[in-house]
Structure formats: structure tokens, C-alpha cells
Amino acid sequence: MPDQQPSQQIGDHHSRPTGSPRALRLGVAGPVGTGKSSILATLCRELAGELALAVVTNDIYTDEDARFLRSAGVLPTERIRAVETGACPHTAIRDDVSANLDAVEDLEDEYGPLDLVLVESGGDNLTATFSPALADAQLFCIDVAGGGDVARKGGPGITGADLLIVNKTDLAPYVDVDVAAMVADAQSARNGLPVLALSKNDPGSIAELADWVRSVLARHRDGTHIPTDPGPMAPHRHAHSHDS
């Protein structure tokens, strides 16, 4: 079966403001299974009609996330690139970002001008953060199925990312999690930085996520968005079983 294609061909009908900078590069990080790929698919569905998009995914040994997005038909398949890190996912988003930068720049060269390039980290722990050399802004994803106490555990991904998403809120009744309390814990940990409770089945939260991306893009274009570093990862060792 051929790969599905979205109903609109992305990019042909878009125009960027005169003098606009290069595409906004938005990093998406979080532990395995928190719904990063689903969030990327949701953003592509919401924004593809108005913005020229591309995606770079990271997995350790496979292109599983890229194949998921291609099969979902959220973008033309050639605009979804996979990076196989061959090591802990944080290596390619923070320690040596060259493979990801090459993929992003190749997409911009081939399909530009682009408005937004989404870069998905492979699943890592709560300290995973993008280098500002790769991502202009970054969101971090946790989910209610991981436990209501996750936000209290902290780490630079939770405390310092530009946006923290508490994902899969529709599952809360099945895992005995109080979403309001989890969001309150996250807000307390983030010292005023935004927190979004999200479900792919909740149009209101999806619209809020899309609006947040639009606002960051607007600031990027007018030069008022300044990329910040949530902080380096804590040194850690773990088996390389977290392919996502």
C-alpha cells in the first residue's frame, strides 16, 4: 500500500513574511511512551493548512517514529526524516547535534522556505533537554499514565522547557490520577512557565497547543524569541532499551 498523503500539498501555497528568518526549530522531548509522536502528528494535522512543515525523528536503531508519522499521512512522506542515533537519545539532541542539524538543514534546503521544523527526541528520562544550537524552543512531554507524581520529580526537562505537556488526560480515570493536582504540581515546579493538560481527544487542548506554537513562531519571526537552555542533563547510565 502506498504511503498516505495529506489532502493539501504542503508548502506550495504558503508565503513567508519578507525578510523572515529561517524556520523555527521546535524540539519535543520526554520519556518513552508519553505520546511525543502523537503530539507531532496532532500538530501537523492542525498546522499543515497554514504553515510549511517538516519533521525530524530520533530513534536509537530504527526509523519507527518516522514510519508512524508517514503512515498517518500528516505530511508528504519526503518531509519526514529519521535520525538513528545509535546511542542514548540525549546524545543526538544535546551532546553532538550534527546529525540532527544536517537533517534539519537538508529539509530546509530541499523544501524551503519552511515555517516550522519539529524535532522529536527518542525517549529518554526526565533530564533530557535539547541544545539551543539545535532547538529554538522545546516542549517536554509527561503523561498521566506515568503516575501523578511525575511532575514533582523535577529535572530540567520538566522545570525549564518552554512548554510542559501533561498528556493523555483522558486516561486519568483509568489510572487513578487527579489531573488538576498533577498540573498544579507542574506549575509549582516551573516557576511561571506554561503547562498544558492535553488529550488528542480534546479539541480545546489541541487548539491551545497550536496557538502556543503560533505564538512562539510569531516571536521567532519578529526577533523577540530568545532560545533558552533548560539546563544540562545530569550524568547518568542506563541500558539502551528506550527506543521510541
C-alpha positions as CSV (number, residue, x, y, z in Angstrom):
1,M,0.0,0.0,0.0
2,P,1.5,3.4,-0.9
3,D,2.1,5.9,1.8
4,Q,-0.8,8.1,2.5
5,Q,-0.6,11.8,1.5
6,P,-2.3,14.7,3.1
7,S,-5.1,16.4,1.2
8,Q,-3.0,19.5,0.7
9,Q,0.5,19.6,-0.7
10,I,2.4,21.5,2.0
11,G,4.4,24.5,1.1
12,D,3.2,25.3,-2.4
13,H,0.5,27.7,-1.2
14,H,2.3,29.2,1.7
15,S,4.2,32.5,1.7
16,R,6.6,33.7,4.4
17,P,6.9,37.4,5.5
18,T,9.5,39.3,3.6
19,G,12.8,39.0,5.5
20,S,11.5,36.3,7.7
21,P,14.3,34.2,9.4
22,R,14.9,30.5,8.9
23,A,12.3,28.0,10.1
24,L,11.5,27.8,13.8
25,R,13.0,24.6,15.1
26,L,10.9,23.1,17.9
27,G,12.2,20.2,19.9
28,V,9.9,17.7,21.5
29,A,11.3,15.5,24.3
30,G,10.1,13.2,27.1
31,P,10.2,9.7,28.4
32,V,9.2,6.6,26.3
33,G,5.5,6.2,25.8
34,T,4.4,9.7,26.8
35,G,3.0,10.4,23.4
36,K,5.6,12.5,21.6
37,S,4.9,11.1,18.1
38,S,1.2,11.5,18.7
39,I,1.8,15.2,19.6
40,L,3.8,15.7,16.4
41,A,1.0,14.1,14.3
42,T,-1.5,16.3,16.1
43,L,0.5,19.5,15.4
44,C,1.0,18.6,11.7
45,R,-2.8,18.0,11.3
46,E,-3.6,21.3,13.0
47,L,-1.0,23.5,11.3
48,A,-0.3,22.0,7.8
49,G,-3.0,24.0,6.2
50,E,-1.4,27.3,7.2
51,L,2.3,26.6,7.7
52,A,5.1,24.8,5.7
53,L,6.3,22.0,8.0
54,A,8.9,19.3,8.2
55,V,9.7,16.7,10.9
56,V,12.9,15.0,12.1
57,T,12.5,12.0,14.4
58,N,15.2,10.3,16.5
59,D,15.3,6.6,17.4
60,I,18.3,4.6,18.6
61,Y,18.3,1.8,16.0
62,T,15.2,2.2,13.9
63,D,13.1,4.7,12.0
64,E,9.9,3.6,13.8
65,D,8.7,7.1,14.7
66,A,9.2,8.4,11.2
67,R,7.3,5.4,9.8
68,F,4.4,6.1,12.2
69,L,4.1,9.7,11.0
70,R,4.4,8.7,7.4
71,S,1.7,6.1,7.7
72,A,-0.5,8.6,9.5
73,G,-0.4,10.8,6.3
74,V,0.1,14.0,8.3
75,L,2.7,15.4,5.8
76,P,4.2,14.4,2.5
77,T,6.4,11.5,3.3
78,E,9.6,13.1,2.0
79,R,9.2,15.9,4.6
80,I,9.7,13.4,7.5
81,R,13.3,12.3,8.1
82,A,14.7,9.8,10.6
83,V,17.9,10.0,12.5
84,E,19.2,6.8,14.0
85,T,21.3,7.9,17.0
86,G,22.9,4.6,17.8
87,A,23.3,5.7,21.4
88,C,21.3,7.3,24.2
89,P,18.8,9.7,22.7
90,H,20.2,12.7,24.5
91,T,23.5,12.3,22.7
92,A,22.0,13.4,19.4
93,I,19.9,16.3,20.8
94,R,22.5,17.8,23.2
95,D,26.0,16.3,23.1
96,D,26.6,16.1,19.4
97,V,23.7,17.6,17.4
98,S,25.4,17.4,14.0
99,A,23.2,14.5,12.6
100,N,20.0,16.3,13.5
101,L,21.3,19.7,12.3
102,D,22.2,18.1,9.0
103,A,18.7,16.6,8.7
104,V,17.0,19.9,9.5
105,E,19.2,21.9,7.1
106,D,18.7,19.3,4.3
107,L,14.9,19.7,4.7
108,E,15.1,23.5,4.6
109,D,17.4,23.4,1.6
110,E,15.2,21.0,-0.3
111,Y,11.7,22.2,0.7
112,G,12.2,25.7,2.0
113,P,11.2,28.2,2.8
114,L,9.7,26.3,5.8
115,D,8.0,27.8,8.7
116,L,8.5,25.1,11.3
117,V,10.7,22.0,11.7
118,L,9.7,19.7,14.5
119,V,12.5,17.6,16.0
120,E,11.4,14.6,18.1
121,S,13.9,13.2,20.6
122,G,14.0,9.5,21.2
123,G,12.5,8.5,24.6
124,D,14.8,9.5,27.4
125,N,14.5,10.3,31.1
126,L,13.2,13.4,32.9
127,T,16.5,15.3,32.4
128,A,16.5,15.2,28.6
129,T,16.9,18.7,27.0
130,F,17.8,20.0,23.6
131,S,20.9,22.0,22.9
132,P,20.0,25.6,21.9
133,A,22.2,25.0,18.9
134,L,19.5,22.6,17.6
135,A,16.2,23.8,19.0
136,D,15.0,27.4,19.2
137,A,12.2,26.3,21.6
138,Q,11.4,23.0,23.3
139,L,8.4,21.3,24.8
140,F,8.6,18.4,27.3
141,C,6.0,15.7,27.5
142,I,4.9,13.7,30.5
143,D,1.7,11.7,30.8
144,V,-0.8,10.7,33.4
145,A,-0.2,7.0,32.9
146,G,3.3,7.6,34.2
147,G,1.9,8.5,37.6
148,G,0.5,11.6,39.2
149,D,3.8,12.3,41.0
150,V,6.0,12.6,37.9
151,A,5.9,16.4,37.8
152,R,7.1,16.6,41.4
153,K,10.2,14.6,40.4
154,G,11.6,17.6,38.6
155,G,14.6,17.6,36.3
156,P,15.5,20.3,33.6
157,G,13.1,18.8,31.1
158,I,10.1,19.4,33.5
159,T,11.3,22.6,35.1
160,G,12.9,24.5,32.2
161,A,11.3,23.6,28.8
162,D,9.4,26.3,27.1
163,L,6.2,24.3,27.5
164,L,5.4,21.3,29.6
165,I,2.6,19.0,28.4
166,V,0.7,16.7,30.7
167,N,-0.5,14.3,28.1
168,K,-3.2,11.6,27.8
169,T,-5.5,13.4,30.3
170,D,-8.4,11.2,29.0
171,L,-6.8,8.2,30.7
172,A,-6.8,9.8,34.2
173,P,-9.9,8.0,35.4
174,Y,-8.4,4.6,34.4
175,V,-5.0,5.2,36.2
176,D,-6.4,7.0,39.3
177,V,-4.7,10.3,38.7
178,D,-6.0,13.7,39.6
179,V,-5.2,15.8,36.5
180,A,-5.8,19.2,38.3
181,A,-3.4,18.2,41.1
182,M,-0.8,17.0,38.6
183,V,-1.0,20.2,36.7
184,A,-0.7,22.2,39.9
185,D,2.4,20.3,40.8
186,A,3.9,21.0,37.4
187,Q,3.1,24.7,37.7
188,S,4.7,24.8,41.1
189,A,7.9,23.2,39.7
190,R,8.0,25.5,36.7
191,N,8.0,28.9,38.4
192,G,5.6,30.5,36.0
193,L,6.4,28.7,32.7
194,P,3.4,27.3,30.9
195,V,1.8,23.9,31.5
196,L,-0.8,22.4,29.2
197,A,-3.0,19.4,30.0
198,L,-3.5,17.7,26.7
199,S,-5.6,14.9,25.2
200,K,-5.7,14.1,21.5
201,N,-9.5,13.6,22.1
202,D,-9.9,17.1,23.5
203,P,-10.2,19.8,20.7
204,G,-9.9,22.6,23.2
205,S,-6.5,21.5,24.4
206,I,-5.3,20.8,20.9
207,A,-6.3,24.3,19.8
208,E,-4.3,25.7,22.9
209,L,-1.2,23.7,21.8
210,A,-1.5,25.0,18.2
211,D,-1.9,28.6,19.5
212,W,1.2,28.2,21.7
213,V,3.2,27.1,18.6
214,R,1.9,30.1,16.6
215,S,2.8,32.5,19.3
216,V,6.4,31.2,19.5
217,L,6.7,31.3,15.7
218,A,5.5,34.9,15.7
219,R,8.1,35.9,18.3
220,H,10.8,34.0,16.3
221,R,9.9,35.9,13.2
222,D,10.0,39.3,14.8
223,G,13.2,38.6,16.7
224,T,11.7,38.7,20.2
225,H,12.0,35.0,21.0
226,I,15.3,34.2,22.6
227,P,16.2,30.5,22.8
228,T,17.0,29.4,26.4
229,D,18.8,26.4,27.7
230,P,16.7,24.5,30.3
231,G,20.0,23.2,31.7
232,P,22.3,20.3,31.1
233,M,21.3,16.7,31.7
234,A,22.6,15.1,34.9
235,P,25.2,12.4,34.2
236,H,23.6,9.0,34.1
237,R,24.0,5.5,32.8
238,H,21.2,3.2,31.7
239,A,20.7,0.3,29.3
240,H,19.8,1.3,25.7
241,S,16.3,-0.2,25.7
242,H,14.4,3.0,25.4
243,D,13.7,3.2,21.6
244,S,10.6,5.3,21.0
